[in-house]
Amino acid sequence: MTTGKKKTGLDSLEGIGPATIKKLKTAKITTVDGLAKASQKSLEAAGIAASTAKKIIGVAKLASSSKTVAKAVRSSAKKTTKNAANKTKTAAKNAAKKTSDASSKAVATSKQVAKNIVETTKQSASSLKQKASEDRKGKNISVPRSVHDMPWFKKKE
């Protein structure tokens, strides 16, 4: 006797049909939690047999506790997911900061190395100029125009 509708209320419990639901409504019990809290005597007063009352109260208590556990699990899962997301976000921020700091440090070190190289190159060039002028022995240096003007060539003749 399935109607295709999803059962969520009292009709979702085993052993409760339309007639029992009608009797429960006259006793002002409309929810599974309400049925779980109801006494057997109040159900008997509504016209439900003692054995049926005992059975549906047990089923309702089980369903109610399952519902409570499911709610707690959902809440816990939600909290855990939120905490994991926060931890991931924090870790990502920390990693980004460390990467940025390392990058800045590398750039600063590279600039300092480049500056040192430029200074060293300037000093080397300056010392080469001074050395060249110090190595000259006289004021006038004669530069041979060809191999024939060189002293060692003239000796062979």
Secondary structure as GFF3:
##gff-version 3
##sequence-region A 1 157
A	DSSP	three_ten_helix	10	12	.	.	.	ID=ss1
A	DSSP	alpha_helix	18	26	.	.	.	ID=ss2
A	DSSP	alpha_helix	32	37	.	.	.	ID=ss3
A	DSSP	alpha_helix	40	45	.	.	.	ID=ss4
A	DSSP	alpha_helix	50	135	.	.	.	ID=ss5
A	DSSP	three_ten_helix	147	149	.	.	.	ID=ss6
A	DSSP	alpha_helix	151	156	.	.	.	ID=ss7
###
